[in-house]
Amino acid sequence: MTALKPTHHTITSNEITLHYLEYGNTNSQTIVCLHGLTGNAHAFDGIISQGLKENFRIISVDLRGRGLSSHPAFHYTMEDHAKDILDLLDHLQINRANLMGHSFGGLLSSYLAYKYPERVARFVMLDAAAELNPDVVEMLGPALQSLDIKYKSWEEYITEIKKAPYMNFWTDDMLYYYKADVMDTDEGGVTPIPNLANIIQASLAVGNEPWKVYMAEIEQPVLLINAPGIYTLGQPLLPEIKAKETVALIQNAEYVRVDGNHHTMMYGVGAKQIVAAVNDFVPQA
């Protein structure tokens, strides 16, 4: 694996313990990264290994209920998540943040930009939009159902991961993410860290927000990066037409298409293309 060597930090944020990773030069412009629905802070390692940390200080967060952050039984609304991030920004002494969010994290970025515009300078949405594929529930179903599975070993777990329809290539950078995705069981195997009940709460919270209304009111510069490759069911999770509809809603947004699908865009060629687009979009210190 590529030696990324982040530093680990934990803080008390919004009455929970919030864990985050830090990469790059502390004297550089900061980008705060927010992962997807069932992800963890290592979701951005493939992008970071393609050079993003060379020009920026990267803060990548374990959202509540994921990774090494607290796993409360309740409180998974968008506002709960937003307050976690606002307290983190206060801790980091960042008045106006550059955000980059993948999927759920992209929607959380837009929520913050709409509800707390004074705290967000600009943000990048990675395969996130006001509307996804109409079949999104069916497309994500298998991944959600796997959250409560206990695997006999790490090897069994990673073998099943590599069988997923969206996994059309493999890179060792993915190991960081998947190693951080599971915890040991008493039986000597592993099981995913996110709890299905908590993730369902977060999913329902997404459905309760009027995203088109928010998008139409956002004034900050936005970069929407879309990877419309096949994810599952022979379809992309975010079709290009849906991504461009969201860009049209936002007052100051641009669209960039990259290689890969909703997952693999974060690695390899897609990740390299993301780095180039972000370098052009976020001013460097």
Sequence and secondary structure as in RCSB ss.txt:
>XXXX:A:sequence
MTALKPTHHTITSNEITLHYLEYGNTNSQTIVCLHGLTGNAHAFDGIISQGLKENFRIISVDLRGRGLSSHPAFH
YTMEDHAKDILDLLDHLQINRANLMGHSFGGLLSSYLAYKYPERVARFVMLDAAAELNPDVVEMLGPALQSLDIK
YKSWEEYITEIKKAPYMNFWTDDMLYYYKADVMDTDEGGVTPIPNLANIIQASLAVGNEPWKVYMAEIEQPVLLI
NAPGIYTLGQPLLPEIKAKETVALIQNAEYVRVDGNHHTMMYGVGAKQIVAAVNDFVPQA
>XXXX:A:secstr
      EEEEEEETTEEEEEEEES TTS EEEEE  TT  GGGGHHHIIIIIHHHSEEEEEE TTSTTS   SS 
 SHHHHHHHHHHHHHHHT SSEEEEEETHHHHHHHHHHHH GGGEEEEEEES  SS  TTHHHHHHHHHHGGG  
BSSHHHHHHHHHTSTT  S  THHHHHHHTTEEE TTSSEEESS HHHHHHHHHHHHTS HHHHHHH  S EEEE
E  S  BTTB SS HHHHHHHHHHSTTEEEEE SS TTGGGSHHHHHHHHHHHHHHS   
